[in-house]
Amino acid sequence: MVENTDNTIPLVNAPHWLNHSHVLIKEDYLAEDEEWIANQTTKIVNQGTQNAQVEIKAGSTNILLVKRMVVSGVVAVNRANGRVKTVNLPQEAAQLLAPDLAYIAAQINQYNQPMTQEQQSDFLPSANGPSLTPLSPMNPPQISISDASSTVS
């Protein structure tokens, strides 16, 4: 298993992947990642002329998403004829089987959903409200010391 480094997340293996499979993705899907993917699917033909046109490639962008977001990985699966298909990521993303490509893309998208309001409030409950008692020289913190016989405030 690849160790988690800063700004990366190890994906949970798909149930049919072999044990030595592992995929490490970038934690954040940034605007620049989305722009890079968009730029790979469009091309300007005859740029700088009156006949300039924009060509758009149709199809899924999942291969580009995997190439952009996967830091490193290996996906290994058994095939029906007994051979093991091994794909090194991100460089061989186009060689993934369609279900494996879809699984990795879905995991990337799942990790990059915005937090719900409830998740945000559960994440840092103390940061979502005012402090209970403002501290000042006129309002020092109250310290309680207790033992079995008495309490001093």
ROVOVO-717032 format. One record per atom (N, C-alpha, C, O): atom name; x, y, z; residue in one letter; residue number from 0. Coordinates in steps of 0.001 Angstrom, whole numbers. Layout:
BEGIN
 atomo      c1      c2      c3 residuo num
    CA       X       Y       Z       A NUM
...
# end
This chain:
BEGIN
 atomo      c1      c2      c3 residuo num
     N     841   -1192       0       M   0
    CA       0       0       0       M   0
     C     879    1246       0       M   0
     O    1891    1305     699       M   0
     N     489    2222    -778       V   1
    CA    1220    3482    -846       V   1
     C     867    4322     365       V   1
     O    -301    4406     744       V   1
     N    1861    4943     972       E   2
    CA    1602    5787    2130       E   2
     C     940    7090    1709       E   2
     O    1202    7618     628       E   2
     N      80    7595    2579       N   3
    CA    -596    8859    2328       N   3
     C     399   10004    2550       N   3
     O     994   10120    3621       N   3
     N     569   10838    1538       T   4
    CA    1416   12015    1676       T   4
     C     513   13235    1690       T   4
     O    -692   13114    1472       T   4
     N    1075   14402    1941       D   5
    CA     282   15625    1987       D   5
     C    -514   15801     704       D   5
     O      -5   15594    -397       D   5
     N   -1775   16186     869       N   6
    CA   -2665   16506    -241       N   6
     C   -2984   15328   -1149       N   6
     O   -3327   15529   -2314       N   6
     N   -2881   14115    -646       T   7
    CA   -3273   12943   -1423       T   7
     C   -4160   12044    -581       T   7
     O   -4142   12099     649       T   7
     N   -4940   11210   -1268       I   8
    CA   -5852   10283    -602       I   8
     C   -5714    8919   -1270       I   8
     O   -5789    8832   -2496       I   8
     N   -5514    7852    -496       P   9
    CA   -5523    6519   -1101       P   9
     C   -6979    6078   -1307       P   9
     O   -7799    6189    -395       P   9
     N   -7294    5581   -2502       L  10
    CA   -8641    5084   -2760       L  10
     C   -8803    3681   -2178       L  10
     O   -7842    2917   -2078       L  10
     N  -10011    3367   -1805       V  11
    CA  -10346    2002   -1402       V  11
     C  -10398    1174   -2676       V  11
     O  -11020    1583   -3656       V  11
     N   -9756      21   -2673       N  12
    CA   -9748    -824   -3858       N  12
     C  -11153   -1307   -4199       N  12
     O  -11962   -1578   -3311       N  12
     N  -11431   -1412   -5496       A  13
    CA  -12673   -2044   -5942       A  13
     C  -12614   -3514   -5503       A  13
     O  -11528   -4089   -5426       A  13
     N  -13761   -4119   -5217       P  14
    CA  -13762   -5499   -4700       P  14
     C  -13058   -6516   -5601       P  14
     O  -12522   -7502   -5095       P  14
     N  -13042   -6308   -6908       H  15
    CA  -12455   -7283   -7825       H  15
     C  -10975   -7027   -8126       H  15
     O  -10353   -7810   -8844       H  15
     N  -10405   -5948   -7593       W  16
    CA   -8990   -5688   -7822       W  16
     C   -8151   -6652   -6998       W  16
     O   -8554   -7062   -5910       W  16
     N   -7002   -7008   -7511       L  17
    CA   -6079   -7860   -6760       L  17
     C   -5455   -7063   -5616       L  17
     O   -5397   -5834   -5657       L  17
     N   -4993   -7781   -4601       N  18
    CA   -4526   -7140   -3360       N  18
     C   -3410   -6126   -3547       N  18
     O   -3340   -5158   -2789       N  18
     N   -2539   -6312   -4522       H  19
    CA   -1424   -5373   -4683       H  19
     C   -1835   -4104   -5437       H  19
     O   -1003   -3225   -5663       H  19
     N   -3088   -4000   -5823       S  20
    CA   -3579   -2785   -6475       S  20
     C   -3620   -1642   -5469       S  20
     O   -3864   -1855   -4281       S  20
     N   -3384    -442   -5950       H  21
    CA   -3481     757   -5113       H  21
     C   -3565    1983   -6018       H  21
     O   -2939    2032   -7077       H  21
     N   -4341    2964   -5589       V  22
    CA   -4475    4208   -6354       V  22
     C   -4421    5361   -5364       V  22
     O   -5166    5385   -4384       V  22
     N   -3548    6304   -5623       L  23
    CA   -3382    7485   -4781       L  23
     C   -3781    8704   -5614       L  23
     O   -3215    8942   -6681       L  23
     N   -4764    9480   -5121       I  24
    CA   -5256   10631   -5879       I  24
     C   -4931   11935   -5168       I  24
     O   -4682   11959   -3963       I  24
     N   -4938   13013   -5934       K  25
    CA   -4828   14346   -5339       K  25
     C   -6095   14594   -4540       K  25
     O   -7191   14237   -4970       K  25
     N   -5940   15200   -3388       E  26
    CA   -7081   15427   -2500       E  26
     C   -8081   16424   -3078       E  26
     O   -9290   16245   -2930       E  26
     N   -7593   17459   -3725       D  27
    CA   -8462   18542   -4186       D  27
     C   -8529   18587   -5699       D  27
     O   -7500   18619   -6374       D  27
     N   -9745   18589   -6232       Y  28
    CA   -9994   18786   -7655       Y  28
     C  -10192   20280   -7842       Y  28
     O  -11250   20820   -7520       Y  28
     N   -9164   20945   -8366       L  29
    CA   -9133   22398   -8443       L  29
     C   -9701   22916   -9761       L  29
     O   -9880   22158  -10715       L  29
     N   -9979   24207   -9799       A  30
    CA  -10446   24849  -11024       A  30
     C   -9431   24650  -12147       A  30
     O   -9814   24451  -13300       A  30
     N   -8144   24701  -11818       E  31
    CA   -7125   24514  -12856       E  31
     C   -7135   23099  -13411       E  31
     O   -6781   22895  -14572       E  31
     N   -7534   22110  -12604       D  32
    CA   -7661   20739  -13095       D  32
     C   -8821   20645  -14088       D  32
     O   -8703   20032  -15149       D  32
     N   -9928   21257  -13723       E  33
    CA  -11093   21263  -14609       E  33
     C  -10770   21968  -15927       E  33
     O  -11168   21510  -16998       E  33
     N  -10047   23079  -15839       E  34
    CA   -9665   23819  -17039       E  34
     C   -8720   22998  -17920       E  34
     O   -8857   23001  -19143       E  34
     N   -7766   22298  -17306       W  35
    CA   -6836   21453  -18055       W  35
     C   -7602   20392  -18831       W  35
     O   -7325   20152  -20006       W  35
     N   -8568   19756  -18168       I  36
    CA   -9378   18723  -18831       I  36
     C  -10162   19337  -19990       I  36
     O  -10202   18771  -21082       I  36
     N  -10784   20490  -19754       A  37
    CA  -11541   21162  -20815       A  37
     C  -10636   21509  -21991       A  37
     O  -11034   21361  -23147       A  37
     N   -9428   21968  -21704       N  38
    CA   -8493   22337  -22767       N  38
     C   -8047   21129  -23591       N  38
     O   -7702   21273  -24764       N  38
     N   -8053   19948  -22988       Q  39
    CA   -7668   18738  -23721       Q  39
     C   -8772   18292  -24676       Q  39
     O   -8510   17535  -25610       Q  39
     N   -9987   18746  -24455       T  40
    CA  -11119   18313  -25281       T  40
     C  -11472   19320  -26366       T  40
     O  -12366   19068  -27173       T  40
     N  -10791   20441  -26395       T  41
    CA  -11057   21459  -27424       T  41
     C   -9766   21826  -28137       T  41
     O   -8672   21733  -27581       T  41
     N   -9930   22246  -29381       K  42
    CA   -8764   22641  -30171       K  42
     C   -9205   23730  -31141       K  42
     O  -10279   23629  -31733       K  42
     N   -8396   24763  -31310       I  43
    CA   -8691   25820  -32272       I  43
     C   -7941   25494  -33561       I  43
     O   -6720   25342  -33567       I  43
     N   -8695   25392  -34643       V  44
    CA   -8131   25095  -35953       V  44
     C   -8056   26401  -36738       V  44
     O   -8980   27212  -36673       V  44
     N   -6986   26611  -37467       N  45
    CA   -6766   27813  -38272       N  45
     C   -6759   29070  -37402       N  45
     O   -7314   30103  -37777       N  45
     N   -6124   28966  -36242       Q  46
    CA   -6063   30096  -35324       Q  46
     C   -5380   31284  -36002       Q  46
     O   -4386   31120  -36710       Q  46
     N   -5925   32476  -35776       G  47
    CA   -5349   33690  -36328       G  47
     C   -5794   33983  -37744       G  47
     O   -5282   34912  -38369       G  47
     N   -6732   33218  -38264       T  48
    CA   -7254   33475  -39605       T  48
     C   -8751   33716  -39522       T  48
     O   -9364   33540  -38469       T  48
     N   -9332   34122  -40644       Q  49
    CA  -10789   34318  -40693       Q  49
     C  -11533   32995  -40621       Q  49
     O  -12726   32975  -40318       Q  49
     N  -10858   31906  -40890       N  50
    CA  -11489   30591  -40898       N  50
     C  -11264   29826  -39589       N  50
     O  -11412   28605  -39550       N  50
     N  -10912   30537  -38532       A  51
    CA  -10657   29875  -37251       A  51
     C  -11926   29187  -36764       A  51
     O  -13022   29743  -36839       A  51
     N  -11755   27966  -36264       Q  52
    CA  -12881   27192  -35747       Q  52
     C  -12449   26473  -34477       Q  52
     O  -11276   26157  -34279       Q  52
     N  -13418   26230  -33639       V  53
    CA  -13163   25465  -32428       V  53
     C  -13676   24050  -32652       V  53
     O  -14841   23852  -32995       V  53
     N  -12805   23072  -32459       E  54
    CA  -13198   21669  -32533       E  54
     C  -13337   21133  -31117       E  54
     O  -12463   21333  -30273       E  54
     N  -14433   20458  -30872       I  55
    CA  -14678   19863  -29561       I  55
     C  -14746   18354  -29724       I  55
     O  -15499   17843  -30553       I  55
     N  -13951   17643  -28926       K  56
    CA  -13957   16184  -28954       K  56
     C  -15107   15696  -28082       K  56
     O  -15213   16073  -26915       K  56
     N  -15953   14869  -28643       A  57
    CA  -17074   14302  -27895       A  57
     C  -16592   13091  -27108       A  57
     O  -15566   12491  -27430       A  57
     N  -17339   12746  -26086       G  58
    CA  -17010   11552  -25315       G  58
     C  -16756   11875  -23856       G  58
     O  -16832   13025  -23422       G  58
     N  -16460   10846  -23133       S  59
    CA  -16227   10957  -21698       S  59
     C  -14875   11601  -21419       S  59
     O  -13921   11430  -22179       S  59
     N  -14810   12326  -20345       T  60
    CA  -13539   12918  -19910       T  60
     C  -12912   12125  -18766       T  60
     O  -11965   12597  -18137       T  60
     N  -13426   10929  -18490       N  61
    CA  -12919   10156  -17352       N  61
     C  -11447    9792  -17492       N  61
     O  -10720    9799  -16498       N  61
     N  -10992    9474  -18698       I  62
    CA   -9565    9155  -18875       I  62
     C   -8724   10370  -18514       I  62
     O   -7707   10249  -17831       I  62
     N   -9152   11540  -18975       L  63
    CA   -8423   12768  -18645       L  63
     C   -8479   13055  -17143       L  63
     O   -7489   13498  -16561       L  63
     N   -9620   12808  -16519       L  64
    CA   -9755   13004  -15072       L  64
     C   -8766   12120  -14324       L  64
     O   -8106   12583  -13394       L  64
     N   -8656   10858  -14716       V  65
    CA   -7719    9936  -14062       V  65
     C   -6277   10374  -14317       V  65
     O   -5453   10356  -13403       V  65
     N   -5972   10764  -15550       K  66
    CA   -4611   11221  -15846       K  66
     C   -4237   12445  -15013       K  66
     O   -3087   12588  -14598       K  66
     N   -5197   13317  -14772       R  67
    CA   -4932   14562  -14042       R  67
     C   -4917   14368  -12525       R  67
     O   -4098   14975  -11836       R  67
     N   -5804   13537  -12003       M  68
    CA   -5999   13462  -10549       M  68
     C   -5233   12325   -9870       M  68
     O   -4967   12409   -8670       M  68
     N   -4874   11277  -10592       V  69
    CA   -4154   10164   -9968       V  69
     C   -2677   10521   -9880       V  69
     O   -2048   10868  -10879       V  69
     N   -2141   10432   -8684       V  70
    CA    -723   10704   -8452       V  70
     C      94    9479   -8819       V  70
     O    1115    9583   -9500       V  70
     N    -354    8324   -8368       S  71
    CA     314    7062   -8698       S  71
     C    -657    5928   -8440       S  71
     O   -1641    6076   -7715       S  71
     N    -361    4802   -9047       G  72
    CA   -1215    3661   -8790       G  72
     C    -957    2500   -9716       G  72
     O    -300    2620  -10750       G  72
     N   -1497    1374   -9306       V  73
    CA   -1496     147  -10095       V  73
     C   -2853    -492   -9888       V  73
     O   -3307    -659   -8756       V  73
     N   -3500    -851  -10995       V  74
    CA   -4750   -1598  -10915       V  74
     C   -4506   -2934  -11589       V  74
     O   -4123   -2986  -12758       V  74
     N   -4726   -4015  -10853       A  75
    CA   -4529   -5356  -11379       A  75
     C   -5814   -6152  -11192       A  75
     O   -6388   -6184  -10104       A  75
     N   -6256   -6794  -12269       V  76
    CA   -7483   -7593  -12229       V  76
     C   -7259   -8915  -12957       V  76
     O   -6471   -8996  -13899       V  76
     N   -7963   -9944  -12505       N  77
    CA   -7943  -11227  -13202       N  77
     C   -8910  -11164  -14370       N  77
     O  -10023  -10657  -14232       N  77
     N   -8493  -11671  -15512       R  78
    CA   -9345  -11754  -16687       R  78
     C   -9888  -13185  -16803       R  78
     O   -9368  -14103  -16169       R  78
     N  -10914  -13364  -17597       A  79
    CA  -11585  -14663  -17716       A  79
     C  -10645  -15772  -18178       A  79
     O  -10814  -16925  -17780       A  79
     N   -9664  -15449  -19006       N  80
    CA   -8739  -16477  -19510       N  80
     C   -7611  -16796  -18529       N  80
     O   -6715  -17577  -18849       N  80
     N   -7650  -16195  -17331       G  81
    CA   -6639  -16470  -16314       G  81
     C   -5478  -15500  -16297       G  81
     O   -4654  -15538  -15383       G  81
     N   -5397  -14636  -17289       R  82
    CA   -4302  -13670  -17303       R  82
     C   -4624  -12534  -16339       R  82
     O   -5789  -12249  -16065       R  82
     N   -3576  -11890  -15829       V  83
    CA   -3731  -10728  -14953       V  83
     C   -3469   -9481  -15789       V  83
     O   -2404   -9333  -16388       V  83
     N   -4445   -8594  -15821       K  84
    CA   -4285   -7306  -16521       K  84
     C   -3819   -6296  -15489       K  84
     O   -4497   -6061  -14489       K  84
     N   -2656   -5694  -15735       T  85
    CA   -2075   -4710  -14830       T  85
     C   -1925   -3392  -15572       T  85
     O   -1382   -3342  -16675       T  85
     N   -2421   -2311  -14940       V  86
    CA   -2356    -980  -15537       V  86
     C   -1651     -53  -14553       V  86
     O   -2051      50  -13394       V  86
     N    -605     619  -15017       N  87
    CA     125    1598  -14205       N  87
     C    -491    2971  -14420       N  87
     O    -677    3419  -15551       N  87
     N    -800    3620  -13320       L  88
    CA   -1454    4929  -13386       L  88
     C    -505    6020  -12918       L  88
     O     356    5774  -12074       L  88
     N    -654    7209  -13454       P  89
    CA   -1689    7676  -14371       P  89
     C   -1351    7465  -15845       P  89
     O   -2218    7650  -16699       P  89
     N    -110    7083  -16168       Q  90
    CA     342    7072  -17554       Q  90
     C    -431    6116  -18452       Q  90
     O    -510    6367  -19655       Q  90
     N    -998    5048  -17940       E  91
    CA   -1720    4076  -18764       E  91
     C   -3234    4126  -18524       E  91
     O   -3917    3115  -18689       E  91
     N   -3752    5267  -18144       A  92
    CA   -5179    5382  -17798       A  92
     C   -6091    4893  -18913       A  92
     O   -7142    4314  -18637       A  92
     N   -5715    5113  -20154       A  93
    CA   -6549    4689  -21283       A  93
     C   -6608    3167  -21412       A  93
     O   -7452    2646  -22142       A  93
     N   -5734    2453  -20721       Q  94
    CA   -5714     992  -20790       Q  94
     C   -6577     332  -19715       Q  94
     O   -6694    -893  -19682       Q  94
     N   -7181    1136  -18838       L  95
    CA   -8072     581  -17819       L  95
     C   -9302     -48  -18463       L  95
     O   -9749     397  -19520       L  95
     N   -9841   -1066  -17836       L  96
    CA  -11132   -1593  -18259       L  96
     C  -12194    -557  -17917       L  96
     O  -12051     177  -16939       L  96
     N  -13240    -491  -18700       A  97
    CA  -14279     538  -18514       A  97
     C  -14835     567  -17083       A  97
     O  -14985    1657  -16532       A  97
     N  -15147    -574  -16454       P  98
    CA  -15662    -498  -15076       P  98
     C  -14643      59  -14078       P  98
     O  -15020     726  -13114       P  98
     N  -13361    -211  -14306       D  99
    CA  -12318     299  -13409       D  99
     C  -12144    1802  -13586       D  99
     O  -11963    2529  -12609       D  99
     N  -12199    2262  -14820       L 100
    CA  -12140    3699  -15094       L 100
     C  -13317    4410  -14433       L 100
     O  -13144    5449  -13796       L 100
     N  -14508    3849  -14587       A 101
    CA  -15707    4450  -13988       A 101
     C  -15622    4457  -12464       A 101
     O  -16038    5426  -11828       A 101
     N  -15088    3388  -11871       Y 102
    CA  -14947    3312  -10412       Y 102
     C  -14009    4396   -9897       Y 102
     O  -14337    5093   -8936       Y 102
     N  -12841    4545  -10529       I 103
    CA  -11869    5544  -10074       I 103
     C  -12446    6947  -10239       I 103
     O  -12312    7777   -9340       I 103
     N  -13084    7222  -11373       A 104
    CA  -13684    8542  -11603       A 104
     C  -14763    8834  -10561       A 104
     O  -14847    9950  -10048       A 104
     N  -15582    7842  -10251       A 105
    CA  -16637    8034   -9241       A 105
     C  -16042    8317   -7869       A 105
     O  -16568    9148   -7128       A 105
     N  -14955    7639   -7521       Q 106
    CA  -14301    7873   -6234       Q 106
     C  -13711    9280   -6172       Q 106
     O  -13823    9954   -5147       Q 106
     N  -13091    9722   -7250       I 107
    CA  -12536   11081   -7293       I 107
     C  -13663   12090   -7093       I 107
     O  -13532   13028   -6306       I 107
     N  -14761   11894   -7804       N 108
    CA  -15902   12812   -7684       N 108
     C  -16510   12776   -6286       N 108
     O  -16913   13814   -5760       N 108
     N  -16581   11596   -5681       Q 109
    CA  -17146   11477   -4332       Q 109
     C  -16299   12240   -3314       Q 109
     O  -16845   12926   -2449       Q 109
     N  -14991   12131   -3406       Y 110
    CA  -14116   12825   -2461       Y 110
     C  -14147   14334   -2633       Y 110
     O  -13735   15067   -1733       Y 110
     N  -14625   14807   -3767       N 111
    CA  -14598   16232   -4040       N 111
     C  -15963   16880   -4041       N 111
     O  -16153   17926   -4663       N 111
     N  -16921   16275   -3352       Q 112
    CA  -18229   16892   -3161       Q 112
     C  -18100   17921   -2044       Q 112
     O  -17370   17696   -1079       Q 112
     N  -18802   19049   -2166       P 113
    CA  -18759   20018   -1065       P 113
     C  -19411   19427     182       P 113
     O  -20304   18585      88       P 113
     N  -18960   19872    1331       M 114
    CA  -19542   19413    2588       M 114
     C  -20956   19970    2723       M 114
     O  -21224   21111    2346       M 114
     N  -21857   19151    3266       T 115
    CA  -23201   19633    3534       T 115
     C  -23151   20572    4737       T 115
     O  -22152   20622    5454       T 115
     N  -24226   21306    4948       Q 116
    CA  -24295   22210    6098       Q 116
     C  -24129   21422    7397       Q 116
     O  -23456   21878    8322       Q 116
     N  -24741   20241    7465       E 117
    CA  -24633   19404    8668       E 117
     C  -23196   18933    8884       E 117
     O  -22702   18954   10011       E 117
     N  -22522   18508    7811       Q 118
    CA  -21131   18071    7933       Q 118
     C  -20244   19226    8389       Q 118
     O  -19337   19035    9200       Q 118
     N  -20506   20416    7869       Q 119
    CA  -19716   21574    8270       Q 119
     C  -19903   21881    9746       Q 119
     O  -18931   22167   10444       Q 119
     N  -21150   21826   10237       S 120
    CA  -21386   22141   11646       S 120
     C  -20839   21041   12552       S 120
     O  -20409   21329   13669       S 120
     N  -20847   19776   12092       D 121
    CA  -20274   18683   12885       D 121
     C  -18756   18744   12901       D 121
     O  -18124   18317   13867       D 121
     N  -18166   19277   11824       F 122
    CA  -16718   19300   11692       F 122
     C  -16062   20186   12743       F 122
     O  -15104   19762   13388       F 122
     N  -16553   21391   12926       L 123
    CA  -15989   22315   13910       L 123
     C  -17110   22990   14699       L 123
     O  -17381   24172   14489       L 123
     N  -17754   22273   15587       P 124
    CA  -18877   22886   16301       P 124
     C  -18479   24110   17106       P 124
     O  -19265   25051   17211       P 124
     N  -17297   24126   17671       S 125
    CA  -16898   25271   18493       S 125
     C  -16586   26501   17643       S 125
     O  -16610   27623   18148       S 125
     N  -16298   26302   16373       A 126
    CA  -15975   27441   15518       A 126
     C  -17220   28077   14911       A 126
     O  -17131   29132   14283       A 126
     N  -18379   27447   15092       N 127
    CA  -19591   27945   14467       N 127
     C  -20399   28898   15331       N 127
     O  -21404   29440   14870       N 127
     N  -19985   29114   16570       G 128
    CA  -20753   29991   17446       G 128
     C  -19848   30907   18232       G 128
     O  -18625   30786   18165       G 128
     N  -20437   31820   18976       P 129
    CA  -19619   32724   19788       P 129
     C  -19000   31982   20962       P 129
     O  -19491   30932   21377       P 129
     N  -17939   32527   21481       S 130
    CA  -17350   31917   22668       S 130
     C  -18314   32110   23828       S 130
     O  -19094   33062   23853       S 130
     N  -18252   31204   24780       L 131
    CA  -19206   31233   25880       L 131
     C  -18993   32423   26807       L 131
     O  -19960   33061   27222       L 131
     N  -17750   32728   27135       T 132
    CA  -17455   33811   28064       T 132
     C  -16258   34593   27558       T 132
     O  -15170   34033   27431       T 132
     N  -16432   35864   27268       P 133
    CA  -15266   36644   26858       P 133
     C  -14329   36832   28052       P 133
     O  -14777   37076   29172       P 133
     N  -13035   36715   27799       L 134
    CA  -12059   36891   28865       L 134
     C  -11550   38329   28848       L 134
     O  -11267   38889   27789       L 134
     N  -11440   38905   30018       S 135
    CA  -10891   40241   30165       S 135
     C  -10363   40360   31583       S 135
     O  -10653   39506   32421       S 135
     N   -9585   41412   31871       P 136
    CA   -9102   41581   33245       P 136
     C  -10254   41695   34243       P 136
     O  -10104   41323   35407       P 136
     N  -11398   42206   33796       M 137
    CA  -12544   42346   34695       M 137
     C  -13334   41033   34804       M 137
     O  -14183   40898   35685       M 137
     N  -13065   40074   33923       N 138
    CA  -13797   38818   33920       N 138
     C  -12798   37669   33782       N 138
     O  -12750   37025   32734       N 138
     N  -11992   37398   34827       P 139
    CA  -10986   36340   34728       P 139
     C  -11660   34969   34691       P 139
     O  -12800   34826   35135       P 139
     N  -10967   33972   34168       P 140
    CA  -11551   32634   34121       P 140
     C  -11786   32113   35536       P 140
     O  -11005   32389   36447       P 140
     N  -12862   31362   35711       Q 141
    CA  -13191   30757   37003       Q 141
     C  -12557   29376   37050       Q 141
     O  -12741   28568   36139       Q 141
     N  -11813   29111   38111       I 142
    CA  -11142   27831   38263       I 142
     C  -11724   27146   39470       I 142
     O  -11804   27732   40550       I 142
     N  -12129   25912   39292       S 143
    CA  -12676   25133   40403       S 143
     C  -11680   24074   40800       S 143
     O  -11108   23382   39958       S 143
     N  -11480   23959   42117       I 144
    CA  -10633   22910   42660       I 144
     C  -11505   22135   43620       I 144
     O  -12053   22693   44570       I 144
     N  -11628   20863   43370       S 145
    CA  -12507   20085   44242       S 145
     C  -11751   18914   44842       S 145
     O  -10833   18363   44236       S 145
     N  -12158   18551   46043       D 146
    CA  -11673   17338   46665       D 146
     C  -12877   16662   47318       D 146
     O  -14010   17096   47116       D 146
     N  -12655   15644   48069       A 147
    CA  -13763   14870   48644       A 147
     C  -14598   15678   49633       A 147
     O  -15772   15362   49831       A 147
     N  -14028   16720   50267       S 148
    CA  -14759   17410   51322       S 148
     C  -15299   18770   50941       S 148
     O  -16305   19196   51508       S 148
     N  -14657   19498   49974       S 149
    CA  -15129   20838   49697       S 149
     C  -14759   21268   48290       S 149
     O  -13934   20640   47626       S 149
     N  -15388   22355   47848       T 150
    CA  -15126   22931   46536       T 150
     C  -14812   24409   46726       T 150
     O  -15531   25106   47442       T 150
     N  -13746   24896   46093       V 151
    CA  -13370   26291   46172       V 151
     C  -13498   26877   44776       V 151
     O  -13020   26279   43811       V 151
     N  -14147   28059   44648       S 152
    CA  -14276   28719   43341       S 152
     C  -13574   30035   43372       S 152
     O  -13562   30752   42372       S 152
# end
